[in-house]
Amino acid sequence: MSAICALRASDLDLNKSKNAPHGRIYKAPEFDKEERGGWVPMSASVRAAVDRIREVNPAIGPRPLFPAPRATQDGEHGEMPKAWTRHHARKLLERAEKRAKLDPVKGSDFHCYRRKWAVERKHLPDTDVAAAGAWADVRALKLSYQAADERTMLTVVSEPTKLREGGVRRRPKAV
């Protein structure tokens, strides 16, 4: 969450390309707990959200996309506005859940949303899901986020890959 809160206008590449048809976002290593960084393509929904954010906050360069509400603003002491903290983002999440009359998931913060994102992508290659979701390795992704779910388990038991006769080699019996 801290890495998202720390996004700067310069972390956006809004140009469309073959591998990033909606643009891409740079994950700066200095805001990642494992100091990993790199460009990640945006989905259409993320691009729409970024465009809405830019309408409200037309930041450029190193200015934060999510300026803190009490940060020093332009013109005061010439300082750069500060970005949201993860604590501020959590308060906003709690407020949104309350307005939507949703029961918060205890001890989850944003993890339940991250888990949903990961589970929805279980059918895709682990390496790519881990890279796009900023997991350092697939173990953390698999153990903590991609929990088994009833729909996927039904698919597993209902849709086996059928092997044709002769497609399975048996070991010769030991004499």
Rosetta constraint file for C-alpha pairs under 8 A:
AtomPair CA 1 CA 5 HARMONIC 6.27 0.50
AtomPair CA 1 CA 86 HARMONIC 5.93 0.50
AtomPair CA 1 CA 110 HARMONIC 7.53 0.50
AtomPair CA 2 CA 6 HARMONIC 6.11 0.50
AtomPair CA 2 CA 31 HARMONIC 6.75 0.50
AtomPair CA 2 CA 32 HARMONIC 7.63 0.50
AtomPair CA 2 CA 85 HARMONIC 6.58 0.50
AtomPair CA 2 CA 86 HARMONIC 5.28 0.50
AtomPair CA 3 CA 7 HARMONIC 6.51 0.50
AtomPair CA 3 CA 27 HARMONIC 7.13 0.50
AtomPair CA 3 CA 28 HARMONIC 7.49 0.50
AtomPair CA 3 CA 31 HARMONIC 5.00 0.50
AtomPair CA 3 CA 32 HARMONIC 5.87 0.50
AtomPair CA 5 CA 65 HARMONIC 7.80 0.50
AtomPair CA 5 CA 66 HARMONIC 6.20 0.50
AtomPair CA 5 CA 83 HARMONIC 6.28 0.50
AtomPair CA 5 CA 84 HARMONIC 5.37 0.50
AtomPair CA 5 CA 85 HARMONIC 6.32 0.50
AtomPair CA 5 CA 86 HARMONIC 6.65 0.50
AtomPair CA 5 CA 89 HARMONIC 7.56 0.50
AtomPair CA 6 CA 31 HARMONIC 6.85 0.50
AtomPair CA 6 CA 64 HARMONIC 6.44 0.50
AtomPair CA 6 CA 65 HARMONIC 7.63 0.50
AtomPair CA 6 CA 66 HARMONIC 7.36 0.50
AtomPair CA 6 CA 83 HARMONIC 5.65 0.50
AtomPair CA 6 CA 84 HARMONIC 6.96 0.50
AtomPair CA 6 CA 85 HARMONIC 7.89 0.50
AtomPair CA 7 CA 11 HARMONIC 6.28 0.50
AtomPair CA 7 CA 27 HARMONIC 7.80 0.50
AtomPair CA 7 CA 64 HARMONIC 5.82 0.50
AtomPair CA 7 CA 65 HARMONIC 5.78 0.50
AtomPair CA 7 CA 66 HARMONIC 7.29 0.50
AtomPair CA 7 CA 83 HARMONIC 7.98 0.50
AtomPair CA 8 CA 12 HARMONIC 7.49 0.50
AtomPair CA 8 CA 59 HARMONIC 8.00 0.50
AtomPair CA 8 CA 60 HARMONIC 7.92 0.50
AtomPair CA 8 CA 61 HARMONIC 7.07 0.50
AtomPair CA 8 CA 62 HARMONIC 5.33 0.50
AtomPair CA 8 CA 63 HARMONIC 5.34 0.50
AtomPair CA 8 CA 64 HARMONIC 4.16 0.50
AtomPair CA 8 CA 65 HARMONIC 5.17 0.50
AtomPair CA 8 CA 66 HARMONIC 7.97 0.50
AtomPair CA 9 CA 59 HARMONIC 5.72 0.50
AtomPair CA 9 CA 60 HARMONIC 5.05 0.50
AtomPair CA 9 CA 61 HARMONIC 5.37 0.50
AtomPair CA 9 CA 62 HARMONIC 5.97 0.50
AtomPair CA 9 CA 63 HARMONIC 5.85 0.50
AtomPair CA 9 CA 64 HARMONIC 6.14 0.50
AtomPair CA 9 CA 65 HARMONIC 5.72 0.50
AtomPair CA 10 CA 60 HARMONIC 6.54 0.50
AtomPair CA 10 CA 61 HARMONIC 4.69 0.50
AtomPair CA 10 CA 62 HARMONIC 5.61 0.50
AtomPair CA 10 CA 63 HARMONIC 7.68 0.50
AtomPair CA 11 CA 25 HARMONIC 5.63 0.50
AtomPair CA 11 CA 26 HARMONIC 4.74 0.50
AtomPair CA 11 CA 27 HARMONIC 7.23 0.50
AtomPair CA 11 CA 28 HARMONIC 7.74 0.50
AtomPair CA 12 CA 23 HARMONIC 7.57 0.50
AtomPair CA 12 CA 24 HARMONIC 6.13 0.50
AtomPair CA 12 CA 25 HARMONIC 4.81 0.50
AtomPair CA 12 CA 26 HARMONIC 6.36 0.50
AtomPair CA 13 CA 23 HARMONIC 5.48 0.50
AtomPair CA 13 CA 24 HARMONIC 5.20 0.50
AtomPair CA 13 CA 25 HARMONIC 6.20 0.50
AtomPair CA 13 CA 26 HARMONIC 7.83 0.50
AtomPair CA 14 CA 22 HARMONIC 6.99 0.50
AtomPair CA 14 CA 23 HARMONIC 4.44 0.50
AtomPair CA 14 CA 24 HARMONIC 6.50 0.50
AtomPair CA 15 CA 21 HARMONIC 7.95 0.50
AtomPair CA 15 CA 22 HARMONIC 7.39 0.50
AtomPair CA 15 CA 23 HARMONIC 5.19 0.50
AtomPair CA 15 CA 24 HARMONIC 7.92 0.50
AtomPair CA 16 CA 20 HARMONIC 5.85 0.50
AtomPair CA 16 CA 21 HARMONIC 4.61 0.50
AtomPair CA 16 CA 22 HARMONIC 5.53 0.50
AtomPair CA 16 CA 23 HARMONIC 5.03 0.50
AtomPair CA 17 CA 21 HARMONIC 5.03 0.50
AtomPair CA 17 CA 22 HARMONIC 7.72 0.50
AtomPair CA 17 CA 23 HARMONIC 7.09 0.50
AtomPair CA 19 CA 41 HARMONIC 7.32 0.50
AtomPair CA 20 CA 24 HARMONIC 6.11 0.50
AtomPair CA 20 CA 41 HARMONIC 4.97 0.50
AtomPair CA 20 CA 42 HARMONIC 6.71 0.50
AtomPair CA 21 CA 41 HARMONIC 7.87 0.50
AtomPair CA 21 CA 42 HARMONIC 7.89 0.50
AtomPair CA 22 CA 41 HARMONIC 7.20 0.50
AtomPair CA 22 CA 42 HARMONIC 5.60 0.50
AtomPair CA 22 CA 43 HARMONIC 6.24 0.50
AtomPair CA 22 CA 44 HARMONIC 5.98 0.50
AtomPair CA 22 CA 47 HARMONIC 6.06 0.50
AtomPair CA 23 CA 41 HARMONIC 6.02 0.50
AtomPair CA 23 CA 42 HARMONIC 5.68 0.50
AtomPair CA 23 CA 47 HARMONIC 7.31 0.50
AtomPair CA 24 CA 39 HARMONIC 6.32 0.50
AtomPair CA 24 CA 40 HARMONIC 5.41 0.50
AtomPair CA 24 CA 41 HARMONIC 4.06 0.50
AtomPair CA 24 CA 42 HARMONIC 4.89 0.50
AtomPair CA 25 CA 39 HARMONIC 5.54 0.50
AtomPair CA 25 CA 40 HARMONIC 5.34 0.50
AtomPair CA 25 CA 41 HARMONIC 6.32 0.50
AtomPair CA 25 CA 42 HARMONIC 6.65 0.50
AtomPair CA 26 CA 37 HARMONIC 7.18 0.50
AtomPair CA 26 CA 38 HARMONIC 5.52 0.50
AtomPair CA 26 CA 39 HARMONIC 4.35 0.50
AtomPair CA 26 CA 40 HARMONIC 6.34 0.50
AtomPair CA 27 CA 31 HARMONIC 7.81 0.50
AtomPair CA 27 CA 32 HARMONIC 7.81 0.50
AtomPair CA 27 CA 36 HARMONIC 7.74 0.50
AtomPair CA 27 CA 37 HARMONIC 4.85 0.50
AtomPair CA 27 CA 38 HARMONIC 5.25 0.50
AtomPair CA 27 CA 39 HARMONIC 6.12 0.50
AtomPair CA 27 CA 40 HARMONIC 7.34 0.50
AtomPair CA 28 CA 32 HARMONIC 6.89 0.50
AtomPair CA 28 CA 35 HARMONIC 7.96 0.50
AtomPair CA 28 CA 36 HARMONIC 7.34 0.50
AtomPair CA 28 CA 37 HARMONIC 4.90 0.50
AtomPair CA 28 CA 38 HARMONIC 6.74 0.50
AtomPair CA 29 CA 34 HARMONIC 7.61 0.50
AtomPair CA 29 CA 35 HARMONIC 4.27 0.50
AtomPair CA 29 CA 36 HARMONIC 4.62 0.50
AtomPair CA 29 CA 37 HARMONIC 4.24 0.50
AtomPair CA 29 CA 38 HARMONIC 7.67 0.50
AtomPair CA 30 CA 35 HARMONIC 5.79 0.50
AtomPair CA 30 CA 36 HARMONIC 7.95 0.50
AtomPair CA 31 CA 35 HARMONIC 7.01 0.50
AtomPair CA 32 CA 36 HARMONIC 6.03 0.50
AtomPair CA 32 CA 37 HARMONIC 7.34 0.50
AtomPair CA 34 CA 136 HARMONIC 7.46 0.50
AtomPair CA 36 CA 134 HARMONIC 7.95 0.50
AtomPair CA 36 CA 136 HARMONIC 7.83 0.50
AtomPair CA 40 CA 132 HARMONIC 6.11 0.50
AtomPair CA 42 CA 46 HARMONIC 5.74 0.50
AtomPair CA 42 CA 47 HARMONIC 6.00 0.50
AtomPair CA 43 CA 47 HARMONIC 6.19 0.50
AtomPair CA 44 CA 48 HARMONIC 6.23 0.50
AtomPair CA 45 CA 49 HARMONIC 6.28 0.50
AtomPair CA 46 CA 50 HARMONIC 6.07 0.50
AtomPair CA 47 CA 51 HARMONIC 6.09 0.50
AtomPair CA 48 CA 52 HARMONIC 6.34 0.50
AtomPair CA 49 CA 53 HARMONIC 6.19 0.50
AtomPair CA 50 CA 54 HARMONIC 6.11 0.50
AtomPair CA 51 CA 55 HARMONIC 6.33 0.50
AtomPair CA 52 CA 56 HARMONIC 6.62 0.50
AtomPair CA 53 CA 57 HARMONIC 5.91 0.50
AtomPair CA 53 CA 58 HARMONIC 7.83 0.50
AtomPair CA 53 CA 65 HARMONIC 7.23 0.50
AtomPair CA 54 CA 58 HARMONIC 4.72 0.50
AtomPair CA 54 CA 59 HARMONIC 6.88 0.50
AtomPair CA 54 CA 65 HARMONIC 7.40 0.50
AtomPair CA 57 CA 65 HARMONIC 6.69 0.50
AtomPair CA 57 CA 66 HARMONIC 7.77 0.50
AtomPair CA 59 CA 63 HARMONIC 5.70 0.50
AtomPair CA 59 CA 64 HARMONIC 6.95 0.50
AtomPair CA 59 CA 65 HARMONIC 6.43 0.50
AtomPair CA 63 CA 67 HARMONIC 7.93 0.50
AtomPair CA 63 CA 80 HARMONIC 6.96 0.50
AtomPair CA 63 CA 81 HARMONIC 7.01 0.50
AtomPair CA 64 CA 81 HARMONIC 7.20 0.50
AtomPair CA 64 CA 82 HARMONIC 6.98 0.50
AtomPair CA 64 CA 83 HARMONIC 5.44 0.50
AtomPair CA 65 CA 83 HARMONIC 7.50 0.50
AtomPair CA 66 CA 83 HARMONIC 5.54 0.50
AtomPair CA 66 CA 84 HARMONIC 5.79 0.50
AtomPair CA 67 CA 71 HARMONIC 7.18 0.50
AtomPair CA 67 CA 81 HARMONIC 6.08 0.50
AtomPair CA 67 CA 82 HARMONIC 5.72 0.50
AtomPair CA 67 CA 83 HARMONIC 4.43 0.50
AtomPair CA 67 CA 84 HARMONIC 5.74 0.50
AtomPair CA 68 CA 81 HARMONIC 7.08 0.50
AtomPair CA 68 CA 82 HARMONIC 5.57 0.50
AtomPair CA 68 CA 83 HARMONIC 4.91 0.50
AtomPair CA 68 CA 84 HARMONIC 4.46 0.50
AtomPair CA 68 CA 85 HARMONIC 7.51 0.50
AtomPair CA 69 CA 84 HARMONIC 7.71 0.50
AtomPair CA 71 CA 81 HARMONIC 5.41 0.50
AtomPair CA 71 CA 82 HARMONIC 5.32 0.50
AtomPair CA 71 CA 83 HARMONIC 7.78 0.50
AtomPair CA 72 CA 76 HARMONIC 6.39 0.50
AtomPair CA 72 CA 77 HARMONIC 7.99 0.50
AtomPair CA 72 CA 79 HARMONIC 6.51 0.50
AtomPair CA 72 CA 80 HARMONIC 7.07 0.50
AtomPair CA 72 CA 81 HARMONIC 5.34 0.50
AtomPair CA 72 CA 82 HARMONIC 7.10 0.50
AtomPair CA 73 CA 79 HARMONIC 7.09 0.50
AtomPair CA 73 CA 80 HARMONIC 6.96 0.50
AtomPair CA 73 CA 81 HARMONIC 5.29 0.50
AtomPair CA 74 CA 78 HARMONIC 6.18 0.50
AtomPair CA 74 CA 79 HARMONIC 6.61 0.50
AtomPair CA 74 CA 80 HARMONIC 6.76 0.50
AtomPair CA 74 CA 81 HARMONIC 6.92 0.50
AtomPair CA 75 CA 79 HARMONIC 7.64 0.50
AtomPair CA 84 CA 88 HARMONIC 6.08 0.50
AtomPair CA 84 CA 89 HARMONIC 6.82 0.50
AtomPair CA 85 CA 89 HARMONIC 6.46 0.50
AtomPair CA 86 CA 90 HARMONIC 6.09 0.50
AtomPair CA 87 CA 91 HARMONIC 6.32 0.50
AtomPair CA 88 CA 92 HARMONIC 6.35 0.50
AtomPair CA 89 CA 93 HARMONIC 6.21 0.50
AtomPair CA 90 CA 94 HARMONIC 6.17 0.50
AtomPair CA 90 CA 109 HARMONIC 6.59 0.50
AtomPair CA 90 CA 110 HARMONIC 7.78 0.50
AtomPair CA 91 CA 95 HARMONIC 6.17 0.50
AtomPair CA 92 CA 96 HARMONIC 6.13 0.50
AtomPair CA 93 CA 97 HARMONIC 6.12 0.50
AtomPair CA 93 CA 109 HARMONIC 7.91 0.50
AtomPair CA 94 CA 98 HARMONIC 6.15 0.50
AtomPair CA 94 CA 104 HARMONIC 7.40 0.50
AtomPair CA 95 CA 99 HARMONIC 6.21 0.50
AtomPair CA 96 CA 100 HARMONIC 6.09 0.50
AtomPair CA 97 CA 101 HARMONIC 6.01 0.50
AtomPair CA 97 CA 102 HARMONIC 5.03 0.50
AtomPair CA 97 CA 103 HARMONIC 6.94 0.50
AtomPair CA 97 CA 104 HARMONIC 6.61 0.50
AtomPair CA 98 CA 102 HARMONIC 6.02 0.50
AtomPair CA 98 CA 103 HARMONIC 7.53 0.50
AtomPair CA 104 CA 108 HARMONIC 8.00 0.50
AtomPair CA 105 CA 109 HARMONIC 7.40 0.50
AtomPair CA 105 CA 112 HARMONIC 7.39 0.50
AtomPair CA 108 CA 112 HARMONIC 5.76 0.50
AtomPair CA 110 CA 114 HARMONIC 6.35 0.50
AtomPair CA 111 CA 115 HARMONIC 5.89 0.50
AtomPair CA 112 CA 116 HARMONIC 6.16 0.50
AtomPair CA 113 CA 117 HARMONIC 6.25 0.50
AtomPair CA 114 CA 118 HARMONIC 6.29 0.50
AtomPair CA 114 CA 145 HARMONIC 7.46 0.50
AtomPair CA 115 CA 119 HARMONIC 6.08 0.50
AtomPair CA 115 CA 144 HARMONIC 8.00 0.50
AtomPair CA 115 CA 145 HARMONIC 4.72 0.50
AtomPair CA 115 CA 146 HARMONIC 6.55 0.50
AtomPair CA 116 CA 120 HARMONIC 6.10 0.50
AtomPair CA 116 CA 145 HARMONIC 7.94 0.50
AtomPair CA 117 CA 121 HARMONIC 6.68 0.50
AtomPair CA 118 CA 122 HARMONIC 6.53 0.50
AtomPair CA 118 CA 129 HARMONIC 7.23 0.50
AtomPair CA 118 CA 133 HARMONIC 7.71 0.50
AtomPair CA 118 CA 141 HARMONIC 7.54 0.50
AtomPair CA 118 CA 145 HARMONIC 6.17 0.50
AtomPair CA 118 CA 146 HARMONIC 5.77 0.50
AtomPair CA 119 CA 145 HARMONIC 7.00 0.50
AtomPair CA 119 CA 146 HARMONIC 4.94 0.50
AtomPair CA 119 CA 147 HARMONIC 6.87 0.50
AtomPair CA 121 CA 129 HARMONIC 6.87 0.50
AtomPair CA 122 CA 126 HARMONIC 7.45 0.50
AtomPair CA 122 CA 146 HARMONIC 6.85 0.50
AtomPair CA 124 CA 128 HARMONIC 7.46 0.50
AtomPair CA 124 CA 129 HARMONIC 6.85 0.50
AtomPair CA 125 CA 129 HARMONIC 6.38 0.50
AtomPair CA 126 CA 130 HARMONIC 5.99 0.50
AtomPair CA 126 CA 138 HARMONIC 6.16 0.50
AtomPair CA 127 CA 131 HARMONIC 6.19 0.50
AtomPair CA 127 CA 137 HARMONIC 7.75 0.50
AtomPair CA 127 CA 138 HARMONIC 6.39 0.50
AtomPair CA 128 CA 132 HARMONIC 6.06 0.50
AtomPair CA 129 CA 133 HARMONIC 5.92 0.50
AtomPair CA 130 CA 134 HARMONIC 5.80 0.50
AtomPair CA 130 CA 135 HARMONIC 4.77 0.50
AtomPair CA 130 CA 136 HARMONIC 6.97 0.50
AtomPair CA 130 CA 137 HARMONIC 6.44 0.50
AtomPair CA 130 CA 138 HARMONIC 5.83 0.50
AtomPair CA 130 CA 141 HARMONIC 6.39 0.50
AtomPair CA 131 CA 135 HARMONIC 6.14 0.50
AtomPair CA 131 CA 136 HARMONIC 7.45 0.50
AtomPair CA 135 CA 140 HARMONIC 6.83 0.50
AtomPair CA 135 CA 141 HARMONIC 6.36 0.50
AtomPair CA 136 CA 140 HARMONIC 7.54 0.50
AtomPair CA 137 CA 141 HARMONIC 6.96 0.50
AtomPair CA 138 CA 142 HARMONIC 5.99 0.50
AtomPair CA 139 CA 143 HARMONIC 5.90 0.50
AtomPair CA 140 CA 144 HARMONIC 5.63 0.50
AtomPair CA 140 CA 145 HARMONIC 7.31 0.50
AtomPair CA 141 CA 145 HARMONIC 5.21 0.50
AtomPair CA 141 CA 146 HARMONIC 6.19 0.50
AtomPair CA 142 CA 146 HARMONIC 4.96 0.50
AtomPair CA 142 CA 147 HARMONIC 7.24 0.50
AtomPair CA 143 CA 147 HARMONIC 7.25 0.50
AtomPair CA 148 CA 152 HARMONIC 7.14 0.50
AtomPair CA 148 CA 153 HARMONIC 7.05 0.50
AtomPair CA 149 CA 153 HARMONIC 6.20 0.50
AtomPair CA 150 CA 154 HARMONIC 6.11 0.50
AtomPair CA 151 CA 155 HARMONIC 6.42 0.50
AtomPair CA 152 CA 156 HARMONIC 6.21 0.50
AtomPair CA 153 CA 157 HARMONIC 6.34 0.50
AtomPair CA 154 CA 158 HARMONIC 5.88 0.50
AtomPair CA 155 CA 159 HARMONIC 5.56 0.50
AtomPair CA 156 CA 160 HARMONIC 6.57 0.50
AtomPair CA 163 CA 167 HARMONIC 6.00 0.50
AtomPair CA 163 CA 168 HARMONIC 7.28 0.50
AtomPair CA 164 CA 168 HARMONIC 7.75 0.50
